């Protein structure tokens, strides 16, 4: 699982150097300490862990550990990722903990996550800005609605076989970006 993440991650970032290091922070999962050196020179990364422990209901203060590079231990935080995971569990019932609404196959899970990503980035507005994340990033000039999304015309889809739902969503996301005359091709959240 972690190697798959880094196979994709490696294609999306600039190759780190000793002067322009990649900074990664995670929980206490030691798989990262094994996998990171397979993908990046340890002299080119700063990696720290925030390890949380508890005994029954008693929660102990987190231990912040520098694994590679030079980091200020006070800067080692995983709150943003934990917040994203919390939002995903809240909004997608198939990701709830201890639920009967599980995804029975990867296609269903991928489709749900793609729909969520579109809704979060193009439809959901941030209260402090009254803008969507896509508007904040300059990818969209307007807040999309589900009606706009469902009625957007698709292009460049092979008609010989029916496309998977997450491919349709991907094409509609790109259509949204193209309609806004923005050439930037980044995903704002979770990609």
C-alpha positions in Angstrom: 0.0 0.0 0.0 2.7 2.5 1.0 4.8 1.7 -2.1 1.8 2.3 -4.3 1.3 5.7 -2.7 4.9 6.6 -3.3 4.9 5.3 -6.9 2.1 7.9 -7.6 3.6 10.5 -5.3 7.0 10.4 -7.0 5.5 11.4 -10.3 3.8 14.5 -8.8 6.7 16.2 -7.1 10.0 17.7 -8.1 12.9 15.4 -7.2 14.3 16.6 -3.9 17.9 17.6 -3.6 20.1 18.2 -0.5 19.4 22.0 -0.8 15.7 21.6 -1.7 14.6 18.8 0.6 11.2 17.1 0.7 9.6 17.3 4.1 7.3 14.4 5.1 5.5 13.9 8.5 3.5 10.9 9.5 2.2 8.9 12.4 4.3 6.2 14.0 3.9 3.8 11.1 7.5 2.5 10.6 6.7 1.3 7.1 7.7 4.9 6.0 11.2 4.5 7.4 11.7 1.4 5.2 10.0 2.7 2.0 11.3 6.4 1.9 14.9 5.4 1.4 13.8 3.2 -1.6 12.4 6.3 -3.4 14.5 9.2 -2.1 18.1 9.7 -1.0 17.8 10.2 2.8 20.1 13.3 2.5 17.4 14.9 0.4 14.4 14.4 2.8 13.3 15.6 6.2 11.1 13.1 7.8 9.5 13.2 11.2 6.9 11.1 13.1 4.2 12.2 15.5 3.6 9.1 17.6 0.4 9.0 19.7 -0.1 6.4 22.4 -2.8 5.5 24.8 -3.5 3.0 27.5 -7.2 2.2 27.6 -8.9 5.6 27.8 -5.8 7.5 29.0 -4.1 9.4 26.1 -0.4 10.3 26.6 1.2 13.4 25.0 2.5 12.6 21.5 6.1 11.8 21.0 7.7 13.8 18.1 10.6 12.0 16.5 13.0 13.1 13.8 13.8 10.1 11.6 15.8 11.7 8.7 17.1 15.2 8.1 16.8 18.3 10.3 13.4 19.3 11.6 12.2 21.3 14.5 10.3 18.8 16.6 7.7 21.5 17.3 6.9 21.6 13.5 6.1 17.9 13.3 2.3 17.8 12.9 -0.2 15.5 11.3 -3.3 17.5 12.1 -4.1 18.4 8.4 -4.0 14.8 7.3 -6.0 13.7 10.3 -8.6 16.4 9.5 -8.9 15.3 5.9 -9.3 11.7 7.1 -12.0 12.8 9.5 -13.9 14.7 6.8 -13.7 11.6 4.5 -15.0 9.3 7.2 -17.8 11.8 8.0 -18.9 12.4 4.4 -18.4 8.9 2.9 -20.3 6.3 4.8 -18.2 3.5 3.3 -15.2 4.9 5.2 -16.8 5.1 8.6 -15.2 3.1 11.3 -17.1 0.0 12.3 -19.8 0.2 9.6 -21.8 -2.2 7.5 -21.6 0.2 4.6 -18.3 -1.0 3.2 -17.0 -0.9 -0.3 -17.2 -4.4 -1.7 -14.8 -3.5 -4.6 -12.2 -0.9 -5.5 -14.3 0.5 -8.3 -17.1 1.5 -5.9 -14.6 3.1 -3.5 -12.7 4.9 -6.3 -16.0 6.3 -7.7 -17.2 7.5 -4.3 -13.9 9.2 -3.6 -13.8 10.9 -7.1 -17.3 12.2 -6.6 -16.4 13.5 -3.1 -13.2 15.2 -4.5 -15.2 17.0 -7.2 -17.9 18.1 -4.7 -15.3 19.2 -2.1 -13.2 21.2 -4.6 -15.8 22.7 -6.9 -19.1 22.7 -4.9 -18.3 22.9 -1.2 -17.5 26.5 -0.1 -15.2 27.3 2.7 -17.0 29.4 5.3 -14.2 31.8 6.0 -13.8 32.7 2.3 -17.3 32.0 0.8 -15.3 30.4 -2.0 -14.7 26.8 -3.1 -11.2 25.4 -2.9 -11.1 25.5 -6.8 -12.0 29.2 -6.7 -9.3 29.9 -4.0 -6.7 28.1 -6.2 -7.8 30.0 -9.3 -9.0 26.9 -11.1 -12.7 27.9 -11.2 -14.3 31.3 -11.3 -17.6 30.2 -10.1 -19.1 27.7 -7.6 -20.4 24.6 -9.4 -23.7 23.0 -8.7 -24.6 19.3 -9.0 -26.9 20.3 -12.0 -23.9 22.0 -13.8 -21.8 18.9 -13.1 -24.4 16.4 -14.2 -25.3 18.3 -17.4 -21.7 19.2 -18.5 -20.9 17.7 -21.9 -18.1 15.2 -21.9 -15.4 15.1 -24.5 -12.6 12.7 -25.5 -14.2 9.5 -24.1 -13.9 6.3 -26.0 -17.4 5.3 -27.0 -16.5 1.7 -27.7 -16.8 0.7 -24.1 -18.7 2.5 -21.3 -16.4 4.6 -19.1 -16.1 4.0 -15.4 -17.8 6.6 -13.2 -14.5 7.9 -11.8 -13.2 8.4 -15.4 -16.4 10.4 -16.1 -15.8 12.5 -13.0 -12.2 13.0 -14.0 -13.3 14.2 -17.4 -15.9 16.5 -15.9 -13.4 18.0 -13.5 -11.1 18.7 -16.5 -14.1 20.2 -18.4 -14.7 22.4 -15.4 -11.2 23.6 -15.5 -11.3 24.1 -19.3 -14.6 26.0 -19.0 -12.8 28.4 -16.7 -10.0 28.9 -19.3 -7.4 27.7 -16.8 -4.6 25.6 -18.1 -3.3 24.5 -14.6 -3.8 20.7 -14.1 -3.6 20.0 -10.4 -6.0 18.5 -8.0 -6.6 20.4 -4.8 -7.4 17.7 -2.4 -6.4 14.0 -1.9 -4.5 13.3 -5.1 
